[in-house]
Amino acid sequence: MNTNHLTSEQAPETFDQHLKTSNLWRLVLAQALSGANNVVLYATGAIVGSMLSPSPLLATLPITIFVLGMAVCILPVGELARRRGRQAAFMVGTGAGG
């Protein structure tokens, strides 16, 4: 039997396993890209900040604001996720990021 075109009625355990594996690789890729993004942000933030700021003392201000913003928002968004679900927390985070 050709397993490339299985439907959930033909072989539900194979179909479910394929879907789980596919989702796993998507999540692995998303996590890797997210981690790489943070490294680039921290590595270049001070460089760009020093080029844009009038004083070298303010060079890391953008990264400081970024970290403080995450620290301030983590508990309220966690509470939102607990009460309303992860989808609502994700939408609030995406809206704030946009």
N, C-alpha and C positions, 0 to 999 in steps of 0.2 A: 504494500500500500504506500502510495506517495504521501509523505507527511508534510509537503510544502503547502498543500491546500486543504488542511483539515479544518473543519468547523467544530464548534463546541458540541454538536450532536454526535459527530463521528468519534471523537476521542477527547472527552472533556479534560482528562488529566494531562494529556499532552498539550492541549490548547492552553490550559491554565499555566503549565510550566513554562511554555514559550512566552506567555504574557508576563509572567513574573520575571523571567530572565531579561526580557526586553526592558521592562521598567527598571530593573536593577541597574542595567548599563546606562540608562538615561540619568538616573540619580547619581551614579558614580561620575559621569561626565559633568553634570551640573555642579557637584561638590568640588571637583577638581578645578573647574573654571572659576568658581566662587573663591576658592583659596588663592588661586593665581591672581585674581583681581585685587584681593586685599594686599598681597605682597607688592604689587605694582603701585597701589595707592599709597602705601606707607613709604615705599622707596622713592617715589617721585614727588610726594606731597611736600617734603621739606625743600627739595630743589626748586620746584615751581614757586613755593612760598617765598623762598629767598630772592628769587628773581622779581617777584611782584611786590614784595613788602618794602616800605621805605626804610625799615631798620632790620638788621640781621636778628634782633631779638624777637621779631614777630614771624620769623620764617616757619616755625612749626605751629603757628596758630590754627591753620586750617585742619591739621591732623588732631590737634587738641580739641577743637570744637566737634569734630567727627566722633572721637572717642567719648567725650562727655555727653554728646547727644545719644549715643547708643546706651550709655550707662543710665541716663535719665529715663529713657523710653522702655527699657527692658522689663521692668516690673509692671507698668500699666498695660503694655501689650501682652505680657504673660497672663495677666488677669483677664484681659479681653478674650484671649484664646481659651482660657478656662471656662468663661461664662458663655461665650457666643460661638466658639469653635475656631479651628485653625484657619478656615477660609476667611472669616471676618477679619482676623488678625492680619492675614496676608494682604487682604484688600486695603486695610488701613495703612499698612507698611508700604504697599505699592503706591497708594495715593500720596502719601507723604514724600516718597522718593520722586514721584513725578512732579 
